[in-house]
Amino acid sequence: MSERKMLSIWFFVGLMLTVIGVIVFSTGIYYLLGSPPPTVLGELNPNLWWGALMIAAGLLFLVPSWLHYKRESE
């Protein structure tokens, strides 16, 4: 009988951060191409910065946990 390994919780945390980061980043692209939102710091495009930061953090969790899972399942 082969024993199947489970994914780490950090895989799902990274997946969630990456997906939400892509949504926030795409909103920033939308505001960059159109008119910026009428806020005080809208011209600084915080959606682009926070979206990119969330994508980077998500990939920082996602990639190592996926590689660890693939290594253990072989």
VENCORRA-V744703 format. One record per backbone hydrogen bond with DSSP energy under -1.0 kcal/mol. NH is the residue of the N-H (numbers start at 1). CO is the residue of the C=O. E is the energy in kcal/mol with one decimal. If there is no record, write none. Layout:
NH CO E
NH CO E
This chain:
13 9 -1.9
14 10 -2.4
15 11 -2.2
16 12 -2.3
17 13 -2.5
18 14 -2.3
19 15 -2.4
20 16 -2.4
21 17 -2.3
22 18 -2.2
23 19 -1.8
24 20 -2.6
25 21 -2.8
26 22 -2.4
27 23 -1.8
28 24 -1.9
29 25 -2.0
30 26 -2.1
31 27 -2.3
32 28 -2.0
33 29 -2.2
34 30 -1.7
39 37 -2.6
44 41 -1.4
45 42 -1.3
49 45 -1.4
50 46 -2.8
51 47 -2.1
52 48 -2.2
53 49 -2.2
54 50 -2.4
55 51 -2.3
56 52 -2.4
57 53 -2.4
58 54 -2.6
59 55 -2.5
60 56 -1.8
61 57 -1.4
62 58 -2.9
63 59 -2.0
65 61 -1.3
66 62 -2.1
67 63 -2.5
68 64 -2.4
69 65 -2.0
70 66 -2.5
71 67 -2.1
72 68 -2.0
73 69 -1.9
